[in-house]
Amino acid sequence: MIHTNASGAAESLGLLPDRASLIVHGTDRPGIVAAVADVLRDRGANIVALGQHSDNPAGGAFFQRTVFHLPGLSAALAKLEVALDHVVRDGLGLTWRLRDLSTPLPVGILASKSDHCLLDLLWRQRRGELPITVPAVISNHPDVTDDVRFVGIPFFHVPSTGADREGPEKEMVGLLAGNVDLVVLARYMRVLSGTS
């Protein structure tokens, strides 16, 4: 994990001090964008990026991602979360997720024999171009073991051959559960079943 007190050093690593990303989704209805903006404004936040989409304005699926800057974010998070629960969840019936962009995102990587995508991700993470940590790389082939261990990241070989997908997928989920927020497929050449 990257620790820094200097905002310049954090920004050079792709981390954004006092910035957060808010994801809101649920059934579309009038006033969602304004309500979210009001919650953020009332707490002194400045919206720096906003994107939203609805697949049908008459009750379709609504998605919104808002990136905002709020000085003293870590101290303000608890009160902001209470306000989001009150307005977004209780008032609008939507779900939301808030992520502090000053902390790296823990990412698990699934790889296979082909190493170019995996090595590019690891190189960019090491140079600070990707604001992530990589707690584990899992591959269904041992070919990339030395490359991954060379950069100090735990490597797990989980063979996945034949028709049995459930066993290997459960093993991978067990290795990643509670350790990552995102899984990246770096030329992982097996179709995941979606059942694990």
TIKOLTOR-406979 format. One record per residue (C-alpha): y, x, z; residue in three letters. Coordinates in nm, 4 decimals, m for minus. Layout:
// residues N
      north       east         up   semi
          Y          X          Z    ALA
...
//
This chain:
// residues 196
      north       east         up   semi
     0.0000     0.0000     0.0000    MET
     0.3515     0.1195    m0.0776    ILE
     0.5912     0.1446     0.2140    HIS
     0.9583     0.2137     0.1614    THR
     1.2861     0.1517     0.3374    ASN
     1.5104     0.2466     0.0471    ALA
     1.5661    m0.0391    m0.1934    SER
     1.6154     0.2040    m0.4835    GLY
     1.2731     0.3600    m0.4233    ALA
     1.1118     0.0176    m0.3980    ALA
     1.2744    m0.1016    m0.7203    GLU
     1.1581     0.2119    m0.9032    SER
     0.8044     0.1086    m0.8099    LEU
     0.8530    m0.2364    m0.9584    GLY
     0.9053    m0.3981    m0.6172    LEU
     1.2017    m0.6276    m0.5674    LEU
     1.3522    m0.6185    m0.2154    PRO
     1.4737    m0.9532    m0.0810    ASP
     1.3299    m1.1361    m0.3824    ARG
     1.0582    m1.3960    m0.3907    ALA
     0.8720    m1.6034    m0.6456    SER
     0.8252    m1.9747    m0.5819    LEU
     0.5631    m2.1657    m0.7798    ILE
     0.5835    m2.5473    m0.7689    VAL
     0.3401    m2.7805    m0.9433    HIS
     0.2278    m3.1402    m0.9412    GLY
     0.3174    m3.4696    m1.1052    THR
     0.6464    m3.4693    m1.2951    ASP
     0.9342    m3.6885    m1.1839    ARG
     1.3148    m3.6729    m1.1997    PRO
     1.4955    m3.4448    m0.9551    GLY
     1.2381    m3.1710    m0.8948    ILE
     1.4470    m2.8831    m1.0292    VAL
     1.7561    m3.0015    m0.8401    ALA
     1.5656    m3.0499    m0.5137    ALA
     1.4132    m2.7014    m0.5267    VAL
     1.7496    m2.5483    m0.6182    ALA
     1.9154    m2.7330    m0.3286    ASP
     1.6598    m2.5989    m0.0776    VAL
     1.7204    m2.2458    m0.1973    LEU
     2.0995    m2.2807    m0.2140    ARG
     2.1172    m2.4302     0.1358    ASP
     1.9500    m2.1161     0.2713    ARG
     2.1803    m1.8757     0.0833    GLY
     1.9414    m1.7853    m0.1980    ALA
     2.0541    m1.7047    m0.5508    ASN
     1.8196    m1.8043    m0.8339    ILE
     1.7781    m1.5101    m1.0744    VAL
     1.5075    m1.6553    m1.3017    ALA
     1.3800    m2.0064    m1.3585    LEU
     1.1196    m2.1526    m1.5892    GLY
     0.9650    m2.4962    m1.5888    GLN
     0.7353    m2.7020    m1.8066    HIS
     0.6154    m3.0612    m1.8156    SER
     0.3403    m3.1841    m2.0427    ASP
     0.4759    m3.5403    m2.0122    ASN
     0.8054    m3.6335    m1.8442    PRO
     0.6614    m3.9754    m1.7524    ALA
     0.4247    m3.8561    m1.4787    GLY
     0.2627    m3.5596    m1.6520    GLY
     0.1821    m3.2212    m1.5043    ALA
     0.4888    m3.0242    m1.3934    PHE
     0.5051    m2.6482    m1.3356    PHE
     0.8020    m2.4431    m1.2195    GLN
     0.8438    m2.0743    m1.1343    ARG
     1.1640    m1.9708    m0.9623    THR
     1.2548    m1.6133    m0.8731    VAL
     1.5350    m1.5855    m0.6215    PHE
     1.7225    m1.3267    m0.4182    HIS
     1.7835    m1.3931    m0.0504    LEU
     1.9326    m1.1187     0.1704    PRO
     1.7153    m1.0794     0.4797    GLY
     1.4271    m1.2589     0.3108    LEU
     1.1561    m1.1564     0.5566    SER
     1.3538    m1.2966     0.8507    ALA
     1.4324    m1.6186     0.6617    ALA
     1.0803    m1.6928     0.5322    LEU
     0.9611    m1.9110     0.8212    ALA
     1.2581    m2.1501     0.8016    LYS
     1.2409    m2.1541     0.4213    LEU
     0.8731    m2.2483     0.4322    GLU
     0.9461    m2.5378     0.6704    VAL
     1.2184    m2.6634     0.4344    ALA
     0.9887    m2.6342     0.1305    LEU
     0.7177    m2.8292     0.3123    ASP
     0.9666    m3.1023     0.4039    HIS
     1.1343    m3.1374     0.0624    VAL
     0.8737    m3.0249    m0.1917    VAL
     0.5429    m3.1213    m0.0324    ARG
     0.6357    m3.4201     0.1828    ASP
     0.9336    m3.5507    m0.0163    GLY
     0.8152    m3.4919    m0.3731    LEU
     0.4372    m3.4751    m0.3271    GLY
     0.4133    m3.1345    m0.4953    LEU
     0.2301    m2.8192    m0.3994    THR
     0.4094    m2.4874    m0.3725    TRP
     0.3351    m2.1191    m0.3207    ARG
     0.5850    m1.8524    m0.2175    LEU
     0.5355    m1.4793    m0.2715    ARG
     0.7534    m1.1979    m0.1399    ASP
     0.8129    m0.9671    m0.4384    LEU
     0.8853    m0.6678    m0.2164    SER
     0.5137    m0.6273    m0.1444    THR
     0.2624    m0.5188    m0.4086    PRO
     0.0149    m0.7794    m0.5321    LEU
    m0.3492    m0.6941    m0.4480    PRO
    m0.5435    m0.7052    m0.7757    VAL
    m0.9168    m0.6684    m0.8341    GLY
    m1.0245    m0.5383    m1.1734    ILE
    m1.3455    m0.6279    m1.3561    LEU
    m1.4417    m0.3724    m1.6205    ALA
    m1.7284    m0.2917    m1.8540    SER
    m1.8275     0.0094    m2.0673    LYS
    m1.5034     0.0269    m2.2621    SER
    m1.2534     0.2124    m2.0442    ASP
    m0.9172     0.2105    m2.2255    HIS
    m0.7774    m0.1098    m2.0691    CYS
    m0.8969    m0.0175    m1.7208    LEU
    m0.7561     0.3355    m1.7398    LEU
    m0.4231     0.2060    m1.8708    ASP
    m0.3933    m0.0360    m1.5763    LEU
    m0.4833     0.2342    m1.3241    LEU
    m0.2386     0.4808    m1.4838    TRP
     0.0477     0.2282    m1.4851    ARG
    m0.0237     0.1291    m1.1251    GLN
    m0.0273     0.4939    m1.0186    ARG
     0.3054     0.5625    m1.1969    ARG
     0.4634     0.2609    m1.0285    GLY
     0.5043     0.0586    m1.3472    GLU
     0.2894    m0.2227    m1.2055    LEU
     0.3770    m0.3453    m0.8545    PRO
     0.0135    m0.3865    m0.7533    ILE
    m0.2514    m0.2354    m0.5313    THR
    m0.6101    m0.2180    m0.6527    VAL
    m0.8523    m0.2637    m0.3615    PRO
    m1.1579    m0.2535    m0.5914    ALA
    m1.2868    m0.2116    m0.9434    VAL
    m1.6150    m0.3836    m1.0265    ILE
    m1.8137    m0.3141    m1.3412    SER
    m2.1413    m0.4326    m1.4821    ASN
    m2.1991    m0.0777    m1.6126    HIS
    m2.1648     0.2524    m1.4228    PRO
    m1.9824     0.4298    m1.7098    ASP
    m1.6344     0.4271    m1.5477    VAL
    m1.7474     0.5226    m1.1952    THR
    m1.6061     0.8772    m1.1968    ASP
    m1.2730     0.7746    m1.3522    ASP
    m1.2137     0.5063    m1.0890    VAL
    m1.3229     0.7141    m0.7913    ARG
    m1.1082     1.0056    m0.9162    PHE
    m0.7943     0.7997    m0.8464    VAL
    m0.9251     0.6995    m0.5024    GLY
    m1.0101     0.3372    m0.5701    ILE
    m1.3418     0.1907    m0.4492    PRO
    m1.5837     0.1278    m0.7364    PHE
    m1.8715    m0.1193    m0.7284    PHE
    m2.1474    m0.1433    m0.9877    HIS
    m2.2803    m0.4985    m1.0122    VAL
    m2.5328    m0.5185    m1.2963    PRO
    m2.5087    m0.8397    m1.4939    SER
    m2.7702    m0.8681    m1.7635    THR
    m2.9704    m1.1548    m1.8977    GLY
    m2.9166    m1.5212    m1.8301    ALA
    m2.8645    m1.4937    m1.4523    ASP
    m2.4902    m1.5038    m1.3968    ARG
    m2.4846    m1.6759    m1.0616    GLU
    m2.6233    m1.3858    m0.8566    GLY
    m2.3917    m1.1135    m0.9920    PRO
    m2.0879    m1.3434    m0.9833    GLU
    m2.1518    m1.4347    m0.6185    LYS
    m2.1780    m1.0643    m0.5365    GLU
    m1.8462    m0.9944    m0.7129    MET
    m1.6743    m1.2848    m0.5377    VAL
    m1.8079    m1.1530    m0.2061    GLY
    m1.6584    m0.8105    m0.2752    LEU
    m1.3197    m0.9520    m0.3772    LEU
    m1.2793    m1.2506    m0.1422    ALA
    m0.9991    m1.1973     0.1050    GLY
    m0.9042    m0.8655    m0.0551    ASN
    m0.7232    m0.9704    m0.3745    VAL
    m0.4823    m1.2382    m0.4939    ASP
    m0.5555    m1.1873    m0.8635    LEU
    m0.8482    m1.0694    m1.0763    VAL
    m0.7856    m0.8926    m1.4069    VAL
    m1.0533    m0.8685    m1.6753    LEU
    m1.0124    m0.5223    m1.8292    ALA
    m1.2439    m0.5625    m2.1283    ARG
    m1.5044    m0.7198    m1.9007    TYR
    m1.7433    m0.8374    m2.1677    MET
    m1.9228    m1.1180    m1.9849    ARG
    m1.8041    m1.4765    m1.9904    VAL
    m1.7550    m1.5923    m1.6322    LEU
    m1.9271    m1.9184    m1.5475    SER
    m1.6531    m2.0615    m1.3281    GLY
    m1.9048    m2.1810    m1.0699    THR
    m1.8749    m1.8947    m0.8189    SER
//
